[in-house]
Amino acid sequence: MANTTGWPPLALPVDGATLVRLQGRACISCGSTEPPLIPVGHAETSSGGAVLRWAVVACPDHVGVGP
């Protein structure tokens, strides 16, 4: 899978708020946890040379909005 969100890859570790977004529990753009949250693609992080891909979501206001 490729990074489909348009966000640049992040280096781990990340803060708690970013982790919640990467786990698909909050909007990748604004951090909202209010439903509905819509799948918008995958974000990539790197850790020790490995690339980790995360399925991310967005709130209705940020679907189709890039970084």
C-alpha positions in Angstrom: 0.0 0.0 0.0 1.1 3.5 -0.6 0.8 6.7 1.4 -2.5 7.9 0.0 -3.2 10.8 2.3 -0.7 13.2 0.8 0.9 13.7 4.3 4.6 13.2 4.5 5.9 10.1 6.3 6.3 10.6 10.1 9.2 9.3 12.2 8.2 7.3 15.3 7.8 7.8 18.2 4.9 10.3 17.9 2.8 12.0 20.6 -0.4 10.6 21.9 -2.7 12.8 19.8 -0.9 11.8 16.6 -1.1 8.1 17.6 -4.9 8.3 18.0 -5.1 9.8 14.5 -2.8 7.1 13.1 -4.9 4.4 14.8 -8.0 5.6 12.9 -9.7 6.8 16.1 -9.7 10.5 15.2 -9.7 12.6 12.0 -6.2 12.7 10.5 -6.6 16.4 9.8 -8.2 18.0 12.9 -8.3 15.2 15.5 -12.1 15.2 15.9 -13.4 11.9 17.3 -17.0 12.7 16.5 -18.7 10.2 14.1 -18.9 9.7 11.3 -15.2 9.1 10.6 -14.6 8.1 7.0 -11.7 6.0 5.7 -9.5 8.2 3.5 -6.4 6.1 2.8 -3.1 5.3 4.5 -0.4 7.3 6.2 3.2 6.1 6.6 5.6 6.2 9.5 9.1 5.0 9.7 10.7 3.2 12.6 14.2 1.7 12.6 14.3 1.8 8.8 10.9 0.0 8.5 7.9 1.7 6.9 4.6 1.2 8.8 1.3 1.9 7.1 -1.8 3.0 9.0 -5.4 3.1 7.8 -6.5 6.6 8.6 -9.9 8.4 8.7 -11.3 11.9 8.3 -14.3 13.8 9.5 -16.8 14.9 6.8 -15.3 18.4 6.9 -11.8 17.0 5.9 -12.6 14.3 3.4 -10.6 15.1 0.3 -8.5 17.8 2.1 -4.7 17.2 2.0 -2.0 18.5 4.4 
